[in-house]
Amino acid sequence: MTETGSADDGRVRCGWVGDDPVYRAYHDAEWGVPKRDDRELFELLILEGFQAGLAWITILRKREGFRRAFDGFDPERMAAYGEADTARLLADPDIVRNRLKVAAAATNARAFLLAMDEPGGFSGLVWSFAPPPRSVRPVSLAEIPAKSPESGAMSKELKRRGFTFVGSTICYAFMQSAGLVDDHVEGCFRAQSGG
């Protein structure tokens, strides 16, 4: 599959999907769908941080393991993680075992809780960086950026608030997965006309 491709069901999808059923289900039901639930957004941000340097399919295949290991992404429980939790997580084969990323998850839980104390909560914060809808849909994967001015601004603000593993590229991937931007390419069955 190149820019768009069809799977066994005859639907044309974005070229990055390939034939993997996990990727296909994620693309078809989740990627680019606007999410405004604070907890769902928090989970996505944590997972995007763990994805840094890895393929997203690795994270998708381990998502249930992450949910179990991180107490359902309960930010209050995660904010209280200590050395015993770090040791437990680093020994868990069902997640990506990286000390810096595990530490970042607890740090980000604390920053998330502070953001929740503000009007609009975490959702209001991240959605304030959503760009206007595209006037023209990308026709190729090459037209989809790895980062944007908006993801750079989001990264800067999240870092100012104490979040880690939230560089501009991670923030752009988060914006894609959370539906702040819709990067389904022209021809993909998920693409809505008009951008």
Residue pairs with C-beta under 8 A, 6 or more apart in sequence:
1 13
1 15
1 17
1 18
1 19
2 15
3 14
3 15
3 139
3 140
3 141
3 185
3 187
4 12
4 13
4 14
4 15
4 185
4 186
4 187
4 188
5 12
5 13
5 15
5 17
5 18
6 12
6 13
7 13
7 17
7 19
7 24
11 28
11 189
12 187
12 188
12 189
13 24
13 27
13 28
13 188
13 189
13 190
14 27
14 141
14 183
14 184
14 185
14 188
14 190
15 141
15 185
16 23
16 27
16 141
17 23
17 24
17 27
20 57
22 57
22 60
22 61
23 56
23 57
23 60
26 60
27 190
28 190
30 177
31 176
31 177
31 184
31 190
32 176
32 177
32 179
32 181
32 182
32 183
32 184
32 190
33 179
34 178
34 179
34 180
35 41
35 44
35 178
35 179
36 123
36 127
37 123
38 112
38 116
38 121
38 122
38 123
39 73
39 75
41 122
41 123
41 126
41 178
42 73
42 75
42 108
42 109
42 112
42 122
43 67
43 73
44 174
44 177
44 178
45 108
45 112
45 126
45 163
45 166
45 174
46 66
46 70
46 73
46 105
46 108
47 59
47 63
47 66
48 170
48 171
48 173
48 174
48 177
49 101
49 104
49 105
49 108
49 164
49 165
49 166
49 170
50 59
50 66
50 95
50 96
50 98
50 101
50 105
50 165
51 58
51 59
51 170
51 173
52 101
52 165
52 167
52 170
54 96
56 173
58 96
59 66
59 96
62 94
62 95
62 96
64 94
65 92
65 94
65 95
66 73
66 94
66 95
67 73
68 94
69 88
69 89
69 92
69 94
69 95
70 78
70 89
70 95
70 105
71 77
71 78
75 109
75 112
75 113
75 116
76 109
76 113
78 105
78 106
78 109
79 106
79 109
79 110
79 112
79 113
81 89
81 105
81 106
81 109
85 106
86 99
86 102
86 103
86 106
89 95
89 97
89 102
90 97
90 99
90 102
91 97
100 165
101 165
103 164
104 164
104 165
107 162
107 163
107 164
108 163
108 164
108 165
108 166
110 162
111 158
111 161
111 162
111 163
112 122
112 163
114 161
114 162
115 121
115 122
115 125
115 161
116 122
118 124
118 125
120 127
120 128
125 157
126 154
126 174
126 178
126 180
127 180
129 150
129 151
129 153
129 154
129 157
129 171
129 175
129 180
130 150
130 175
130 180
130 181
131 148
131 150
131 180
131 181
133 182
133 194
133 195
134 181
134 182
134 195
135 194
135 195
136 195
137 184
137 185
137 186
137 191
137 194
137 195
138 144
138 183
138 185
138 186
139 185
139 186
139 187
140 185
141 185
143 185
144 183
144 185
145 172
146 169
146 172
147 168
147 169
147 171
147 172
148 168
148 172
148 175
148 181
150 175
150 180
150 181
151 168
151 169
151 171
151 172
151 174
151 175
152 168
152 171
154 166
154 168
154 171
154 175
155 166
155 167
155 168
155 170
155 171
158 166
158 171
159 166
172 181
174 180
175 181
176 183
182 191
182 192
182 195
184 190
184 191
184 192
185 191
